C-alpha cells in the first residue's frame, strides 16, 4: 500500500503540466458605471484563491480553462462566468447589479467536498474571518464565532486570559460531558483538549489559545449530524473547519501587511452583593494587550505562491499575575501545474501562560476576598502572590496536500496533517510562605506530549451525463491517531529558602505516568447528483473502526442524504425573488466511548499475603459509540435586498453511555459500583434557527449604507431512556422525561425554631426540578453602518433566555461566611426582634431562603449583552496618495468587547461555567455552575492595519 502511494507521488511530480493564464478586469456598478473597489474576486473551483479589486475597481487573477470566476460585493448580486478557454492578458468587464444573493463562496459540504452554498442541503455557517479581523480585534475563537452563526453559543468559561471555551451546539442531545466539536485547521485534525495537569479544570489552559486569529481566512461551522455524518464516530458535536491565509493570486509580486493592536481590559461590572465589595472590586487590575502581526504574500510566478506570517502577543488579564506571552509563526506554499497541485502549511507556537489561582478552593483569591468582611481568612495576599502556576508549550502543526488529475478526469487528493504539542506545567509554592499547614514549600511539575496525526486519501470523478445532469462520485479513506503521555511528580518540604529542585524535597507526594492512544479509521463514499445547476442530491455512507469501541463491535456505519432545490428559475417569481432554495437532510454521527470503557484491567500489588491481583476496572466488550441521528429541513431566500434563512431540526441520540452497577456476587468489588459502561441511554432534541439580513438603506452614490441582521434560535431536549435509573451529580440530573442535566435539588421551605422560638436554620424540601442549564432561546442582532466609503460602524448584541446557573459562590458565602449582604442584613434585623413574634417569624422565613439548601441558589441567567462595537476608518486612498503608491491599504479601528450587560442573574456574570468547558470524564458532572469564577472583562483595543 505504501509503495503504491510512493510510486503515485513520483508519477504526479513527473507529470507534464500546462500553464494557467493571467486575466485582468474591472468591476463596475451596472446602473451608474462607477467603479466598485474592495470587491472579492474568487475562483469557484479553488476556494483558497482570490484577490480584491483596487481603489479603481481593477483586478488581476490567474485562471485556468474550465474554471469559474466569481465576483462578490456587499449590496450586489454575485457575478459568475465560466471560462472554457482562457487567453493570456484577457480583459473582463464585470458589471455588478444591486441586490442580495445567496453566498457563492465555496464552503465545506462534507469531508469529501466543498461546494457552493446553493448546492448544500444543510445549514452550514460560513464566517469571513479575514474581513472581521482586518477591522476588529477578537481575542479568541469564541469572540470570532459567537453571535455570528446560528444554532450555537460559544464563550470563554472564565474571564482570565487563556481559559477554556464552551461550545453549546444545537439541542445538546447527549449525556456526555465532552461537547467540543472536531476542529480542522488547513486539514490538520487539531487537538483541542484543555490542559489541567497542575491546576483545576476550571482554570485549565485552552488548547484553542494557540489559534492564530490574524492568520484565519475563513471558518465553516458544521453544526449537526445531518451535515457532519461524513466525519463519523466523533462528529456528533459538530465540526469546525478553519482555513488560514495563503499566498497572492494574481500578478507576480509581493504584498506585505502589518498590524499593531494595543488595548486594555477591566472588570466589566462591579460586585455589589456583599457587605464589603471594595476589597474584591479593588483586587482586579487593568489588563494590557500589545500585539504585533505581519505577513508576507508572494506570487513568484503563475504556478508558485508563498505566505509567511509572524505574531507576537503579550496580554495580561484582570487578575494580577495572569499573563500570556505567545509567539506564532506560519508559512504556506502553493504549487499549481494544471493537473498537479501541492499545498504545504506549517505553524509554530511558543507560549507561556501564567494562571494564578482565583477559583474553587481555599487558596483561591476571589474566595478569600468574598467570603468574609475581613479579606484573606485562609492565607495572606503575599502568600497567594508567591504561588506560581504556569504552562509553557511548544506547538508544531503542519499539513501537506497533494492533488493530481489523472486521465479520464479521475482526481486524487492526499493530505497528511500533524499536530505536536509539548506542554510543561508548574505549580510552585516557595519556602517560607504559609499555605494551609505547609510553610516549607511545595512543587508539582508535569511533562505532557500530545500528538495528533491524520491521513486522508480521496479519489473522485465527475461525470457529465448530458447538458443538464452531472454526477460526482468520491471515495475517501481517513486515518486519525491521537497520542498523549503525561509524566509528573509532586513534592514538598524543602530544606532551606531558595532551593527548589525536585531532588532536594524531603517528601514525595505522588507521581504520574499515564499514556493514552486513540486510533480511528473511516472509509466514506459519496454520490453527488446535480440537475441544471438547480437540483442537488447527495448521498453518503461512512464506516468507522476504532480501538475505543468494544472488541465484539466490528464497525459502525453512518449514513447521510441531503437535497437542495433552487426555485429561482420559475418565471412567476421573476422580479420578486432573487434566489430561493429549499433543503432537507438526514445524517448520523457519533461520540466515542470514554478511554478504557472497552478494556478490563487488573492491579497487581504486594501484600502481607504475597502478590495480589485485584479488579481495577470492568470494561464492556460490546460498548459502542453514542449515535445521534438528525433530520433537518429549511429554506434560504433572497428578496428585495433581504436575506432570510430558516432551519428546523430534530435530533435522536441512541446508545448513550450510562454507567451501571456491578454485582459483587459476580466477583466485582463494591468500589466499582456504578462504573460499568452500557449503551442504554436515549435522548431527543429539536430546534429552529432563523437568520435575517437586510440592506435597509443605500445612498444613490453607493457611499452610504445600513445593514441589519438578526439571529434567533430555539432549542429543547428530553431524556427518553436513562437505563431505568436516575443519574445525578450533586444538582444535575439525568431522568426520563426531563431535559438532560436538569437542576434537581432541595429548596428552603421555611424557618426552623427551637422550643424558645429562636431561629436555628432552614427546613429543606425534598429534591425537585428547578430548571435546566441550557437556554430555550438565544441569538444575536446588530447593524453595519457604512459612511462616505471610509467610515464603518459595526455592532453585535447577544442574548439568552431560559437557562439557569447554580450560583455556588453566593451559596457558600451566605452559608459559610459573613459577607453576603442580603443574609447579613436579615441577621441584623432578626437580632433586633423578639423570638416568637410575627415580625421575627417573617424575618426568619426570609432568612431561610439564604440557608444551605442548594436549590435556593439555582438562579435565572437571562441576559442581553453588547458583545462588540467596532469603529473603523479606511485611510487607504489617502495613504496611497501620500506614499506615492507604496502603501496599498491602511485601516484604523477601535474595538470594544463586552461593553454593556443587563441580566436577572444574582451573580456578576451569567454566561460562565466552573467546569471549564468540555471535559473528558466518565458519567456526568456539574454543568453551568458559578464557583468564584472570574467574570468576563470589558476590553478596548486600537488597531492599525497597513498593507504594502
Secondary structure by P-SEA (a helix, b strand, c coil): caaaaaaaaaaaaabbbbbbbbbbbbbbcccccccccbbbbbccccccccbbbcccccbbbbbcccbbbbbbcccccbbbbbbcccccbbbbbbbbbcccccccccccccccccccccccccbbbbbaaaaaaacccccccccccccccccbbbbbcccccbbbbbbbcccccccccccccbbbcccccccccccccccccccccccccccccccccbbbbbcccccccccccccccbbbbbbcccccccccbbbbbbbbbbbcccccccccccccaaaaaaaccbbbbbbbbbbbbbbccccbbbbbbbbbbbbbcccccbbbbbbbbbbbbbbbcccbbbbbbbbbbbbbbbbcccccccccaaaaacccccccccccaaaaaaccccccbbbbbbbbbbbbbccccbbbbbbbbbbbbbbbbbbbbcccccccccccbbbbbbbbbbbbbbbbbbbbccccccccbbbbbbbbbbbbbbbbbbbbcccccccccccccccccccccbbbbbbbbbbbbbbbbbbbbbccccbbbbbbbbbbbcccccccccbbbbbbbbbbbbccccccccccccbbbbbcccccccccccccccbbbbbbbcccccbbbbbcbbbbcccccbbbbbbbbbbbbbcccbbbbbbbbbbbbcccbbbbbbbcccccccccccccccccbbbbbcbbbbbbbbccccccccccbbbbbbbbbbbcccccccccccccccccccccccccccccbbbbcbbbbcccccccbbbbccccccccccccccccccbbbbccccbbbbbbbbbcccbbbcaaaaaaaaccccccaaaaaaaaaaaacccccaaaaaaaaaaacccccccccccccccccccbbbbbbbaaaaaaaaacccccbbbbbccccccbbbbccccccccccccccccccccccccccccccccbbbbbbbbbbbcc
